[in-house]
Amino acid sequence: MHGYDCVVVGLGIMGGAVAHQLAVRGRRVLAVDRFDIPHGFGSSHGESRIIREAYFEDPCYVPLVQRAYTLWSELEQGAGASLYLRTGGVMLGRPDSDLVAGGLHSARTHGLQHEVLDAAAVRARFPALRPDADMIGVFEPRAGVLRAEACLDAMLAAARHAGAELRLRSTVQHLSLDGENPQLQIDGQTVRCRRVVLCAGAWASGLLPSLAGRLGVERQVLHWFAPASPREARGGPVHLWQAVDGGYPYGFPDLGAGIKLARHHGGLACSADTVDRTVHQAEIDAMHQWAARYLPDAVGAYLRSTVCLYTNTADGHFLLAPAPEHPGVWVVSACSGHGFKFAPVIGELMAQWVCDQPLSFDLARFGWR
């Protein structure tokens, strides 16, 4: 038996942030992952993530992401590496679309700096973007790019430096919820702790019975294309669109490996063990066809693709709550495909819980439902 204040299961960006925040508070923390880090099997790879403030999903996210900006800056300074690139960001769709109307609602609710641009103004300011004539854009200057693998490297390095024990290539076979304290079987060894924070993403349902049927895993494909001209290689804003079919294509400027394009949601249901990790030509063609319409002068030859996983709740919001079976286990999954940017503030909140401190944000919106 080894006693820990907390065991963190999963060392993607969420698990890394929890381990970091606990370690800097002097708690004895063990964090485990079944793979080497970094790896391409979960939800924390793929070069880049958008960070944005005018949160169309719900205004309640805005204070959380504002705190996350501060914590990302602190991590960046400590790491001495570039983690965040401010590019500005534009949300594009019809005025009554969820994306545009929701983004404007959050911006106005929280007094965020933003501009509303008609389609002609979008095309004039950002020539790479070609919205339809009946679309508008909501531009927010603080949006930008988090460098995904660099963020994870910095988070795990900071956790190690603060004293966290990180155990890679280790599998949690069983999580026992009997008795006063949780205990886990990790590579055949029994490990006891006061608290468990479950950050296992697509693997979480296999460890906690109450998650069965509550979380869905979705296959997502990320694509990179060469910039069509040197001008397009120099950058631009991150951009998120609401398509006519209700989907959300999005894209990044070229960070050196090509222009990244993907689609937020709309992927095939799967599991961590059954996901098809082969990217098919029809998927590449569909992304290229979309780009030919809305980014016609920006996107050139196809370069590469990869698969990642979304672990989703039914309503698309986070699940950040204690397990019904045992108050000593908190679930930090699912993040429904938009959680990466929030990792440091969620890590801070979980550390507050483990340390029996008041939570700095109300998490009622993210409970069981």
Secondary structure in CASP SS format (residue, H / E / C, confidence):
PFRMAT SS
TARGET T0000
AUTHOR 0000-0000-0000
METHOD secondary structure of the structure
MODEL  1
M C 1.00
H C 1.00
G E 1.00
Y E 1.00
D E 1.00
C E 1.00
V E 1.00
V E 1.00
V E 1.00
G C 1.00
L C 1.00
G C 1.00
I H 1.00
M H 1.00
G H 1.00
G H 1.00
A H 1.00
V H 1.00
A H 1.00
H H 1.00
Q H 1.00
L H 1.00
A H 1.00
V H 1.00
R C 1.00
G C 1.00
R C 1.00
R C 1.00
V E 1.00
L E 1.00
A E 1.00
V E 1.00
D C 1.00
R C 1.00
F C 1.00
D C 1.00
I C 1.00
P C 1.00
H C 1.00
G C 1.00
F C 1.00
G C 1.00
S C 1.00
S C 1.00
H C 1.00
G C 1.00
E C 1.00
S E 1.00
R E 1.00
I E 1.00
I E 1.00
R C 1.00
E C 1.00
A C 1.00
Y C 1.00
F C 1.00
E C 1.00
D C 1.00
P C 1.00
C C 1.00
Y H 1.00
V H 1.00
P H 1.00
L H 1.00
V H 1.00
Q H 1.00
R H 1.00
A H 1.00
Y H 1.00
T H 1.00
L H 1.00
W H 1.00
S H 1.00
E H 1.00
L H 1.00
E H 1.00
Q H 1.00
G H 1.00
A H 1.00
G C 1.00
A C 1.00
S C 1.00
L C 1.00
Y E 1.00
L E 1.00
R E 1.00
T C 1.00
G C 1.00
G E 1.00
V E 1.00
M E 1.00
L E 1.00
G E 1.00
R C 1.00
P C 1.00
D C 1.00
S C 1.00
D H 1.00
L H 1.00
V H 1.00
A H 1.00
G H 1.00
G H 1.00
L H 1.00
H H 1.00
S H 1.00
A H 1.00
R H 1.00
T H 1.00
H C 1.00
G C 1.00
L C 1.00
Q C 1.00
H C 1.00
E E 1.00
V E 1.00
L E 1.00
D E 1.00
A H 1.00
A H 1.00
A H 1.00
V H 1.00
R H 1.00
A H 1.00
R H 1.00
F C 1.00
P C 1.00
A C 1.00
L C 1.00
R C 1.00
P C 1.00
D C 1.00
A C 1.00
D C 1.00
M C 1.00
I E 1.00
G E 1.00
V E 1.00
F E 1.00
E E 1.00
P C 1.00
R C 1.00
A C 1.00
G E 1.00
V E 1.00
L E 1.00
R E 1.00
A H 1.00
E H 1.00
A H 1.00
C H 1.00
L H 1.00
D H 1.00
A H 1.00
M H 1.00
L H 1.00
A H 1.00
A H 1.00
A H 1.00
R H 1.00
H H 1.00
A H 1.00
G C 1.00
A C 1.00
E E 1.00
L E 1.00
R E 1.00
L C 1.00
R C 1.00
S C 1.00
T C 1.00
V E 1.00
Q E 1.00
H E 1.00
L E 1.00
S E 1.00
L C 1.00
D C 1.00
G C 1.00
E C 1.00
N C 1.00
P C 1.00
Q E 1.00
L E 1.00
Q E 1.00
I E 1.00
D C 1.00
G C 1.00
Q E 1.00
T E 1.00
V E 1.00
R E 1.00
C E 1.00
R E 1.00
R E 1.00
V E 1.00
V E 1.00
L E 1.00
C C 1.00
A C 1.00
G H 1.00
A H 1.00
W H 1.00
A H 1.00
S H 1.00
G H 1.00
L C 1.00
L C 1.00
P H 1.00
S H 1.00
L H 1.00
A C 1.00
G C 1.00
R C 1.00
L C 1.00
G E 1.00
V E 1.00
E E 1.00
R E 1.00
Q E 1.00
V E 1.00
L E 1.00
H E 1.00
W E 1.00
F E 1.00
A E 1.00
P E 1.00
A C 1.00
S C 1.00
P C 1.00
R C 1.00
E H 1.00
A H 1.00
R H 1.00
G C 1.00
G C 1.00
P C 1.00
V E 1.00
H E 1.00
L E 1.00
W E 1.00
Q C 1.00
A C 1.00
V C 1.00
D C 1.00
G C 1.00
G C 1.00
Y E 1.00
P E 1.00
Y E 1.00
G E 1.00
F C 1.00
P C 1.00
D C 1.00
L C 1.00
G C 1.00
A C 1.00
G C 1.00
I E 1.00
K E 1.00
L E 1.00
A E 1.00
R E 1.00
H E 1.00
H C 1.00
G C 1.00
G C 1.00
L C 1.00
A E 1.00
C E 1.00
S C 1.00
A C 1.00
D C 1.00
T C 1.00
V C 1.00
D C 1.00
R C 1.00
T C 1.00
V C 1.00
H C 1.00
Q H 1.00
A H 1.00
E H 1.00
I H 1.00
D H 1.00
A H 1.00
M H 1.00
H H 1.00
Q H 1.00
W H 1.00
A H 1.00
A H 1.00
R H 1.00
Y H 1.00
L C 1.00
P C 1.00
D C 1.00
A C 1.00
V E 1.00
G E 1.00
A E 1.00
Y E 1.00
L E 1.00
R E 1.00
S E 1.00
T E 1.00
V E 1.00
C E 1.00
L E 1.00
Y E 1.00
T E 1.00
N E 1.00
T C 1.00
A C 1.00
D C 1.00
G C 1.00
H C 1.00
F C 1.00
L C 1.00
L E 1.00
A E 1.00
P E 1.00
A E 1.00
P C 1.00
E C 1.00
H E 1.00
P E 1.00
G E 1.00
V E 1.00
W E 1.00
V E 1.00
V E 1.00
S C 1.00
A C 1.00
C C 1.00
S C 1.00
G C 1.00
H C 1.00
G C 1.00
F H 1.00
K H 1.00
F H 1.00
A H 1.00
P H 1.00
V H 1.00
I H 1.00
G H 1.00
E H 1.00
L H 1.00
M H 1.00
A H 1.00
Q H 1.00
W H 1.00
V H 1.00
C C 1.00
D C 1.00
Q C 1.00
P C 1.00
L C 1.00
S C 1.00
F C 1.00
D C 1.00
L C 1.00
A H 1.00
R H 1.00
F H 1.00
G C 1.00
W C 1.00
R C 1.00
END
